[in-house]
């Protein structure tokens, strides 16, 4: 999740605006929280992201790459 969050920060603004369905700012924000707020991490939320949101993100990225 940290790697994904860091990678998101390198996506050009025009791409972010084109694909607003991906909440890139939330992905980057979660990465920052994981890195800097060790004792206040909601592990249930982290697990939900791993189980539900990352697979959806992966599929969306595949669709975007196929469009390009």
N, C-alpha and C positions, 0 to 999 in steps of 0.2 A: 504494500500500500504506500510505503514511503517512496519507492521508486516511481510508481505511477503518479503520485502527487508532485514529485519533482519534475517529471517529464511533462506534465500538463502545463507547468509554468513556462515551457519553451515553445508552446504552440502559438503561432502568430495570431494577433488580435482578429484579423479578418477571418481566419478559420473558426475561431471561437464564436464570432458573430454569425457565421454561416450555419453552424451546428449548435444552436442554442438549446436543443433538447438534451445535450450533455451538460450537466451542471459542473463545468470545469472549475469554477471558483470554489464550489463545495468540496471537490476532490482535493484541490490544493490546500484548502483550509483544514481538512481532516488530517492531511499529512503534517501540517504545521502543529496541530494539536497533539498528534502522536509523538512528535519529536520533542516538543517543549513542555508538555503538561502530563508528565508520566503518571502522577498520582490521581489525576482526575479523568482518566480515560474510561469511557463506558464500554466495557468489554462485550456486552451484549450487542451494542450498536456496531462495534468492530466486526463481530461475527456475522451480523446481519449483512453488512456490506460485503464481506467475503463470500457469503453464501448466495446472496441475491443480486447485489448491484454490480459486482465485478463481472460476472458472466454476461449481464445485460450490456455493460460497457464494452466488453469484448466483441459481442455481436454487432453493436452499433459501429464500432471502429472498423470491423470487417466490411460492413455495408458502405461506409464512407470511402474506404480504400478502393472498393470496387467501382465507385462512382468516378474516382479521379483518373 
